[in-house]
Amino acid sequence: MDLRCRRACEDGPVRPPRCHVCGSDARDVPEGRDVLSSFVLVHFGLTPQEKEGLEAWNRSGWTGHPANAFWFCREHAELARSRTGLHWRDALASIDAALGR
């Protein structure tokens, strides 16, 4: 990933792929391997108010990274996928608890 793009993503409304569990990111992907295929974007639940707000943003043409979407490397994707029915705060807390953090 181009460093300029990476900085723009980190400073802007889009989060670049970075595993929530281990912190691996584009720099850790082997040369020649597609960065996006090395990560999974997992969407967790929202409160009714959060969902309404996201739908309003979508209707207005807003683009960006939703609060309930988190990147995970392929190794940790199933840990996240098993919690998609939870609100995003509860899902992240559950993942952290499973990891002993």
Long-range contacts (C-beta under 8 A, 24 or more apart in sequence): 1-26, 1-35, 12-64, 13-63, 13-64, 13-65, 14-63, 14-64, 14-65, 15-65, 15-69, 15-71, 16-71, 17-41, 17-71, 18-71, 19-71, 19-72, 19-73, 19-75, 19-76, 20-70, 20-71, 20-72, 20-76, 20-80, 20-92, 20-95, 21-72, 21-73, 21-76, 21-79, 21-80, 21-95, 21-99, 22-73, 22-75, 22-76, 24-73, 38-73, 38-74, 39-71, 39-72, 39-73, 39-74, 40-71, 40-72, 40-73, 40-74, 40-77, 40-80, 40-81, 41-69, 41-70, 41-71, 42-69, 42-70, 42-71, 42-72, 42-77, 42-80, 42-81, 42-84, 43-68, 43-69, 43-84, 44-68, 44-69, 44-70, 44-80, 44-83, 44-84, 44-86, 44-87, 44-88, 44-90, 44-91, 44-92, 45-84, 45-85, 45-86, 45-87, 45-88, 45-90, 45-91, 46-87, 46-88, 47-87
